[in-house]
Amino acid sequence: LLETADDPTLCTHRLPPQGARVLSIGFNPQGTHVVTGGADGCVRVWHVSSLRLASHARLESEMRRKPPLVWAVLLLSDLVAVSADSSGHVTFHDGRHGTLVRRFASH
């Protein structure tokens, strides 16, 4: 995580290793949590203050050998994590528990 308020930009925190590249990242409006989407098909929600994992959700691969790539993530104020992946799905997960709320196919 980077601090951009001062010049030069400083790296203030590093997320723990996740087993795959992070492809997308977003904060909730309050700035208390961060969501990451990875090349392993996982959406993870982290506590910013401690960098502890709050929840973890693995996206469905639908009969494919490789998991979908999580291209975009958004964390809403109620900690619902929204993700868009390479299989054309938009998925909503409860960011507190990692449970599926809703999933839509975009094509």
C-alpha positions as CSV (number, residue, x, y, z in Angstrom):
1,L,0.0,0.0,0.0
2,L,1.4,3.4,-0.9
3,E,1.2,6.8,0.8
4,T,0.8,9.4,-1.9
5,A,0.1,12.5,0.3
6,D,3.7,13.5,0.4
7,D,6.4,13.6,-2.2
8,P,8.1,11.1,-2.7
9,T,5.5,8.3,-2.7
10,L,6.3,5.8,0.1
11,C,5.5,2.1,0.4
12,T,3.8,2.0,3.9
13,H,2.5,-1.6,4.0
14,R,2.9,-4.9,2.0
15,L,0.1,-7.4,1.8
16,P,1.0,-10.9,2.8
17,P,1.8,-13.4,0.0
18,Q,-1.3,-14.7,-1.7
19,G,0.0,-17.5,-3.9
20,A,-0.7,-15.6,-7.1
21,R,-0.3,-12.2,-8.7
22,V,-2.7,-9.5,-7.5
23,L,-4.5,-8.2,-10.6
24,S,-6.9,-5.7,-9.0
25,I,-7.2,-3.8,-5.8
26,G,-9.8,-1.5,-4.2
27,F,-10.7,0.2,-0.8
28,N,-14.0,0.5,0.9
29,P,-15.2,4.2,1.1
30,Q,-14.3,4.3,4.8
31,G,-10.7,3.2,4.1
32,T,-10.8,0.4,6.7
33,H,-10.6,-2.5,4.3
34,V,-9.0,-3.4,1.1
35,V,-10.1,-6.0,-1.5
36,T,-7.8,-7.8,-3.9
37,G,-8.5,-9.9,-6.9
38,G,-5.9,-12.4,-8.1
39,A,-4.7,-14.6,-10.9
40,D,-5.7,-17.6,-8.8
41,G,-9.4,-16.7,-9.1
42,C,-9.6,-15.5,-5.5
43,V,-11.2,-12.4,-4.0
44,R,-9.7,-11.5,-0.6
45,V,-10.8,-8.8,1.8
46,W,-8.2,-7.4,4.3
47,H,-8.3,-5.2,7.4
48,V,-6.1,-2.2,6.5
49,S,-4.9,-1.6,10.1
50,S,-3.6,-5.1,10.7
51,L,-3.4,-6.5,7.1
52,R,-5.2,-9.6,8.5
53,L,-7.4,-11.5,6.1
54,A,-11.1,-10.8,6.8
55,S,-12.5,-13.1,4.1
56,H,-11.6,-15.2,1.1
57,A,-13.7,-16.3,-1.8
58,R,-12.7,-18.5,-4.7
59,L,-14.6,-17.9,-7.9
60,E,-16.1,-20.8,-9.9
61,S,-14.0,-22.0,-12.8
62,E,-16.9,-23.6,-14.7
63,M,-15.3,-26.8,-16.1
64,R,-12.0,-25.0,-16.9
65,R,-8.6,-26.2,-15.7
66,K,-7.5,-22.7,-14.7
67,P,-9.4,-20.4,-12.4
68,P,-10.8,-17.1,-13.8
69,L,-8.6,-14.0,-13.6
70,V,-10.1,-11.4,-11.4
71,W,-9.7,-8.2,-13.5
72,A,-11.7,-5.7,-11.4
73,V,-12.8,-5.4,-7.7
74,L,-14.9,-2.9,-5.8
75,L,-15.6,-2.9,-2.0
76,L,-18.9,-1.3,-1.0
77,S,-19.4,0.5,2.3
78,D,-21.3,-2.6,3.7
79,L,-18.2,-4.7,2.8
80,V,-19.8,-6.5,-0.1
81,A,-17.0,-7.3,-2.6
82,V,-17.9,-7.0,-6.2
83,S,-15.6,-8.7,-8.8
84,A,-15.5,-9.0,-12.6
85,D,-13.5,-11.9,-14.0
86,S,-12.2,-13.3,-17.3
87,S,-15.1,-15.7,-17.6
88,G,-17.5,-12.8,-18.0
89,H,-19.1,-12.9,-14.6
90,V,-19.8,-10.2,-12.1
91,T,-19.9,-11.7,-8.6
92,F,-21.0,-10.2,-5.2
93,H,-19.6,-11.7,-2.0
94,D,-20.1,-10.9,1.6
95,G,-16.8,-9.4,2.6
96,R,-17.1,-10.4,6.2
97,H,-17.6,-14.1,5.6
98,G,-16.7,-14.7,1.9
99,T,-20.1,-16.2,1.1
100,L,-21.7,-15.8,-2.3
101,V,-24.4,-13.2,-2.5
102,R,-25.2,-13.1,-6.2
103,R,-23.5,-13.9,-9.5
104,F,-24.3,-12.6,-13.0
105,A,-23.1,-13.7,-16.4
106,S,-22.3,-10.8,-18.6
107,H,-22.3,-12.6,-22.0
